[in-house]
């Protein structure tokens, strides 16, 4: 996971260089992992002992462990050039690696002697550069020793093979109980597997020994975010930031990134763009931010050239392709998104996970196979009982299957005002109300948006759907309203048919008799020549049945 080493590639004897008149040495701080304190003493010592190579190399070591790879690189680069010490080339390559300068790291490694560190670094370089052939070659060179197995576990983690990484860590723990950091690495894997409570429990072992660990605190905050909310996560991080741990700089970019996530995207444009080429998650979260803001084209530009390597990247690229494709009416782009969803949903490693089932459901939805979509979504429904997007999507599936009662229930579970105010939501819920014989609820929904641009479409939906389902009173009112807006012949014909239908229901005793007065009043709003004849017939029936109109 964390590829920085506890020790440098070649041991340096710090004791030889420490001034004898100092009670506290740089080594004391390094043993406590206080690299900032060690830097202070080393800089003071270097001022007294100019051009002391050993001190400068320890200075680089501290810079490296503080995450200041650029300063460490400058020192190693200078000494590689002037002293020609072979083992320093590996140290320099490590700096290049962490700075994302992979070709430079590879060039420098060619100048170094063969070593275990060199093999491990080449192993990771192969992964970063996507060279599967070299990756397998260096994999074969790894030995059954702790350092090599940790390196192998890290690659498993980076390739989303979390269970394989956990198996390695558990095996190492058997004979190395004192390697407490293994708990953190396992916790990272369990976090990625969505076992946040397990991850949190494992972290407690390491926390008792190193409560100021930035990596640990950050992971704990991430668990809290998943288990509770962003406020709990942010509170956890604020505590450690306030103490300004010596390891803070090492994680500074990560903390800034996660703060944006915990605050639901607040400050995204100020923080994330600069981190896109540093943290892989920054690009993904910036894409998510753009999608939430409706800036779909910006999201597409950011992800279109990304070659997905992990499920999250496949999923996000699929979403962007589908959203932009639907926006532009580009079926090819929608098909690309559907294909990406299918790849995740059908993969052996993801098919039984929650995201995997969501992906397969999305793929099937785009193919119009709604009965199968319903099966997949039903299998994970319990995990999303309060998720507005899930309930909205599932409601659409139920509506497509004609399961109107279930669709209505799911639409009504949506709490988000943004979704509830959308035309699709209102239109679909209106249809559900009508099909569930709740025409008055459909009419009330229309009244709430009467003055909006989409109200005419909703009114037409009520008029036609209520007519088809023999709910003639609401149909007549809707056609009456449409006729007042536009004197089209079809509106009068619809209104005439609906009024005739409600009159028939009154005659048969299926509607209250006094409603005939409302029907006559509705007919009087029309100027058609057929109106008087219809009213005359209704009044005659009312008179015969002693009903006052």
HUMOKA-V419530 format. One record per run of one state. SS is the DSSP state (@ for helix, = for strand, . for the rest). FROM is the first residue (numbers start at 0). TO is the last residue. If there is no record, write none. Layout:
ss=SS from=FROM to=TO
ss=SS from=FROM to=TO
This chain:
ss=. from=0 to=12
ss=@ from=13 to=15
ss=. from=16 to=24
ss=@ from=25 to=30
ss=. from=31 to=33
ss=@ from=34 to=47
ss=. from=48 to=51
ss=@ from=52 to=64
ss=. from=65 to=67
ss=@ from=68 to=81
ss=. from=82 to=86
ss=@ from=87 to=97
ss=. from=98 to=100
ss=@ from=101 to=108
ss=. from=109 to=114
ss=@ from=115 to=127
ss=. from=128 to=130
ss=@ from=131 to=140
ss=. from=141 to=144
ss=@ from=145 to=157
ss=. from=158 to=160
ss=@ from=161 to=174
ss=. from=175 to=179
ss=@ from=180 to=191
ss=. from=192 to=194
ss=@ from=195 to=208
ss=. from=209 to=212
ss=@ from=213 to=226
ss=. from=227 to=228
ss=@ from=229 to=242
ss=. from=243 to=247
ss=@ from=248 to=261
ss=. from=262 to=266
ss=@ from=267 to=274
ss=. from=275 to=278
ss=@ from=279 to=291
ss=. from=292 to=294
ss=@ from=295 to=302
ss=. from=303 to=309
ss=@ from=310 to=327
ss=. from=328 to=329
ss=@ from=330 to=345
ss=. from=346 to=352
ss=@ from=353 to=366
ss=. from=367 to=368
ss=@ from=369 to=383
ss=. from=384 to=386
ss=@ from=387 to=399
ss=. from=400 to=402
ss=@ from=403 to=412
ss=. from=413 to=415
ss=@ from=416 to=419
ss=. from=420 to=421
ss=@ from=422 to=434
ss=. from=435 to=437
ss=@ from=438 to=447
ss=. from=448 to=453
ss=@ from=454 to=467
ss=. from=468 to=470
ss=@ from=471 to=484
ss=. from=485 to=487
ss=@ from=488 to=506
ss=. from=507 to=511
ss=@ from=512 to=522
ss=. from=523 to=529
ss=@ from=530 to=543
ss=. from=544 to=548
